[in-house]
Amino acid sequence: MREVSAQDNTCRLMVPQGWNLIAAKGAAVCASPDENAGFIFTTMGFVARSRIPYFDSSKMPGLHYEYMRPIDALIVAARHMGASNHKVLERHANRSAAMEGSAFLKKQVDAEIALISYTNRKGVPCIGYYDVVGSVPDNAGQWGIIPMGFWAPTNQFAAISLPSSRLPKASGSTSNGPRNMSARAWQR
């Protein structure tokens, strides 16, 4: 591992030797040289129809889609970047993150956690674990998501050692992964 600074010095992260880090303004994408494994924490902007009379939001930059749940928006954005064959293996609402985001932004925020299988843009089958927050469109139609997650090739994903996977189970719990992901999803 080596410490790498963001291009604008907003953050420093420990990254595996040889991995690439693109970071600025608090966002980061860190990937293996072949891009088959990595970590993401960034924003993704979308544009819906404007609710302002005589204002045409179709000329605004961003992905032009009406509002959708955060995981669906992540999949749409991933398809625009060349990923395909998405299958949501597990999906859960993240009510605490939604409440925190709504209180901070003073508007509705949705949040979800998901385990997703897909084929990356280079044709490699991958699995990713994502925690995504989404804000509803403003009057101009702008909305977005903040995804945080990690991915790896399917045959390597189960080998990733997560801190929460080493925690003792609560009495009566069937969970074996972060944020109550079931044990069977981690074994796929």
N, C-alpha and C positions, 0 to 999 in steps of 0.2 A: 504494500500500500504506500501511496505517496500523497502528500498534501498538494492540492492544486487550487489556485485562486481563480475566481471568475474574471473575465476579461475587464470588467469595470470595478473589480475589487469589492463587490458587494457581499461576497461570501467566499469561504474556503472549505473545500471538501476533501476527505480522504478517499482516493479512488485507486482501484487496482492498477498495478503497473501495466502500461500499454493502453489503458482505456482512454477514451476521448471524453472531455468535459466541455460542454458548451453552456455557459452560464452568464447571466446578466440580469440586473434589476430584480434579484432575488429568485429568479427562475433557473432551473438547471435540467439538462439532459445529459446523462452520463452513460456511455455505451462501450461495449467491448469493440475491439477493432473490426470484427465482422458484423457488428450491430445486432447480433443474435441475443445478447443479454444486456440488461441495463436498468437504469433508474430514471424516473421522470418526476419533476415537480415544476409545473409551468401553468400558463393560462392559455386558453384557446377561445378566440372571439367568434361569435356568430351574429348574424343580422336577420331579424324577422321583419314583418311588415310594420311600418311606422303607424303609430296612432295619432300622429300630429297631422292635422289637415294640410294638404298641399305640400307635404314633405315626402320626398321620394327616397326611401332608404335603400333602394336597389343599387345605388351608386356608391354606397359605403363599403369600405374594405371588410373582409371577413367571409366566412362560409354562410351562404344565404339559406337558412332553414328556419321554420317556425320552432318555437320552444319545444324541447323534448327532455325527458328525464336525463340526468347526468351521464349514466352509463351508455345510454343510446347515443348521446352526443359524442362521447368519447369514441365509440365505434364508428360513427359517421366521419369524424376527423381522421381516425386511423385509416379508413378506406381512402380518404383523399390523399393520404401519404403512401398508399400502395399496399396496405395490409388487406387480407381477404379471409373468407371462411370463418368469420367470427361465430363463436358459440359461447353463450353465457352459461358457465357451469354452476355458479352460485351467485346470488344477488340478494342484498339486504339493504334496507333503508338504514341510514346512519342518522338517527334522530338527534343525537347530542350535537353532532357537527352542524346539522341544519338549524338547530336552535341557536347555537353560538353564532353562526354566520348571519342569521336573521337579526339577532340582537345587535351585532356589530354594524351591519350594512343598513339596518332599519328598513328592510324589505324582505320579501319571501326568498328563502334559499332552500334548495333541495340538496340532499347529500345521499350518496349510495356507496356501497362497497361491493366489489364483484371479483370473481375469479373467471377469467375469460381465456378460452383457447382460440387460436387464430393462426394464420399463415402470414409470416412477415413479408415485406416487399421483395426479399431475396428467395422466397419459396421455402423457408424453414418453418416447420410447425413449432409454435411457441405457446406458452401459458403465461399469463400475467395476472398479478393481484393489484387491484386499483381501488383507491379511495378517492371519490370524485365529488366535488361541490359544484353546484350550478345555480346561477342567479337568473331569475325570470327577466324577460325583456323590459327595458325602460320604454318611455314613450316614443323614442326615436327608433326603437326596434332592436337596440343593441343588447346582447346577453352573452354569457360565456360560462365556461367551466374552468375549474382548477383541478386537474388530475395530479395525483401523487401515486406512484406505484413502481413496481419492478416487474421485469419479464426475463424469461430464459427459455432455451429450447425445451420442448416438452420432456425429452429424455433426461434433462438435467434439473428441471424445476423442483422435483421432489427432494433433491439432495440439498437444496438451499436450507441452511440452518437459521431459523427465525427465533429471536429471543422469546417470543410468546409460546413457541412450541416446546420450550423447556420449562415452562411454568407448571406447577402442579395443578391438576384439574380440580375444579370446585366440586363439592359433593353433589352427585346426581347429574353432573355435566356430561354431555356427549361431545363437547367441543375439544378439538385438538389443535386449533390454529388461531391466528389473530382474529380478534373481533368476532368470535363464535363461528368461524368457518368450520364446517364439519370435517371430521377425519377422513371420510371417503373422498372428498374433493382433493385433498392433499396427496392421496395415494394414486390418483389417476395418472 
